[in-house]
Amino acid sequence: MAYTLVPKLMIEAPALHIQNSSSIQIDLQTGSSQSLLIKTPAILLRHSFRGNFCCQSSLQRHGVLGSEKTGSILSCNKQGSVCLDRVIEGTNGSLNRDVEKKSNEQLLKKLSSSLRLTLDGPLVENDETTNNKILRSFCSHGKLLEASKLVDLMTRRNQIPDYPPCINLIRGLVNLGQTGKAANVLQIMVMSGGTPDIITYNMLISGLCRKGLLNSAIDFLDSMSLSGCLPDVITYNTILRAMFDRSKYDQGIQFWKDQLRKGCPPYLITSTILVELVCKHCGVIRAIEVMEELSVEGCSPDLVTYNSMVNFACKQGNFEDSALLIYNLLSHGLEPNAVTYNTLLHSFSTYGCWDGVDEILSVMNETSHPPSVVTYNILINGLCKHGLLDRAIDFFTQMVSKNCLPDIITYNTLLRALCKEAMVDEAIQVVHCLSDSSCSPSIITYNIVIDGLAKHGFMEKAMELYHQMEKHGICPDDVTYRCLIWGFCRADLIEEAVELLKEMGNSRHRVRDNCYRFIIHRLCQNSKLDSAKQVLKMMISSCHKLKSTVYSNIIAGIAGAGMNEAAMELREKLREWRILKE
């Protein structure tokens, strides 16, 4: 693309980007090698204009006319105002101009803000206040890389960047994964006398750890105190987890010991996390050894640490390690609490160790931590999962006799077990009793019993409970409708299922695709094609859009079941509705 510059006068401009500071004469009309090139829309200005003068340069494109092109005209007058004229090049070659006037100061600031970070070599110098304004603008508009370059520029010019935008810049760069640039800005900020907050430090250290730069993270941790921002428990936890994620177990243990020796507060949370990690990766015995080593450093384990380790051992089903931990706990003068006992009970009941359950219960009854509602819920749930409903009911009776009131979790657990054993009348009776008590049944309670009734074919009782639920002001949800629809389909009550589908559509409840498919298939089996078409239309008008292949698969499934005539009729109806193509 060629350009011709047609000036009305000669401009003498200082050559700011030429090592020789002498002024040069620029002949714009001849287009000589010394001409000043203004190319729009990209800004490639390399000179600044000073003084009161009148100049105007027209930008004209040589080429084939016939399509509109847009350029710009830079004009200055003696009053000091500057105009950017928009140039529209039409088919007749004439220039139409829309002039937007701006003050000289505003335009120069706009040009400088767009120029200074894009040009190589010596840059036009801004003062500290102007650069900080540009820095805030970059940060507020998400131009983080440009802001990072500007901070470097200000440092080279002995300018101090404002601290709030630097903090935002550091956090933004970390989120972008630019941890190196973030670390550089933080160092500049500290060297300038700023103090980053603990959140900024933790974000940077976390970003370094994610990239595996553990040594750099530790260096920043060591330098935090010098900058006036002390590390907190999150700082230490982040580095510890990163070390264990990279299988540096001994280094992680030694790191925490070193921090304690340097005067770090003996954070029990960090010690607990360290012991948990050692227990997970190196075993319980090694974790006990680490606890003893930490005690020497002034960070003795507490009951929370032991409970965490007991929980880990119980989840693994390792009762020998659990017993070892309890013995070690007692040897340190600590006493198990309700969390310790409940953790053990949950593990024993999960693995069916009922003798251990009885032993722990007897111990709890002799201590200051008797069984609570949480304890009984753990036991009842474990017994019900193993099919020991009679014993679960015995525990229920026992808790009531000890004035330990059951909660809705207790009742829901028993109701699920009663329905599983087809004791639906007893389940309905429990729900009726709950309705008149302070422990009101929830939507989950009703869904458990309705699902149990529907699975065993008691659809009349299920609908009675459904209406009772509505009477008590509890709105049915998707689970309620799904249980009822599948129950009607199992009982071959397809028309009732269709009516419930209509009710779901009116209340804007979502119906699963396989539910539509099953009902359509069963209607075709019963030669109820009109109802099948009706359900198919409901499926099409549902909120979620389906691909045409879904409907093709439905037709194929019906044909595959030997109902070719029904399949053909439904296919024709889908073509009529323009769902399937010819």
Secondary structure, 3 states (H helix, E strand, C coil): CCEEEEECCCEEECCCCCCCCCCEEECCCCCCCCCCCCCCCCCCCCCCCCCCCCEEEEEEECCCCCCCEEEEEEEECCCCCEEEEEEEECCCCCEEEEEEEECHHHHHHHHHHHHCCCCCCCCCCCCHHHHHHHHHHHHHCCCHHHHHHHHHHHHHCCCCCCHHHHHHHHHHHHHCCCHHHHHHHHHHHHHCCCCCCHHHHHHHHHHHHHCCCHHHHHHHHHHHHHHCCCCCHHHHHHHHHHHHHCCCHHHHHHHHHHHHHCCCCCCHHHHHHHHHHHHHHHCHHHHHHHHHHHHHCCCCCCHHHHHHHHHHHHHCCCHHHHHHHHHHHHHCCCCCCHHHHHHHHHHHHHCCCHHHHHHHHHHHHCCCCCCCHHHHHHHHHHHHHCCCHHHHHHHHHHHHHCCCCCCHHHHHHHHHHHHHCCCHHHHHHHHHHHHCCCCCCCHHHHHHHHHHHHHCCCHHHHHHHHHHHHHCCCCCCHHHHHHHHHHHHHCCCHHHHHHHHHHHHHCCCCCCHHHHHHHHHHHHHCCCHHHHHHHHHHHHCCCCCCCHHHHHHHHHHHHHCCCHHHHHHHHHHHHHCCCCCC
